[in-house]
Amino acid sequence: MEDKVKLVLEVLKKEGKEMKTGEIAEKAGLETKEVSKIISQLKKAGKVESPKRCYYKAK
């Protein structure tokens, strides 16, 4: 699981823009549901922010 968290964070950092969970999932090669759970963890940890509804970016 930790590898997938790092992967999602890397995708967000590499893209450098606000992204939807579906876009992140596609780039990371993961399922959207899985990415949603990971985004929740990253938001709680303060590593990801949501500037507008359903869009996320790395801090």
FENVENDA-V518049 format. One record per run of one state. SS is the DSSP state (alpha for helix, beta for strand, coil for the rest). FROM is the first residue (numbers start at 1). TO is the last residue. If there is no record, write none. Layout:
ss:from:to
SS:FROM:TO
SS:FROM:TO
This chain:
ss:from:to
coil:1:1
alpha:2:15
coil:16:18
beta:19:19
coil:20:20
alpha:21:28
coil:29:31
alpha:32:44
coil:45:47
beta:48:49
coil:50:55
beta:56:58
coil:59:59
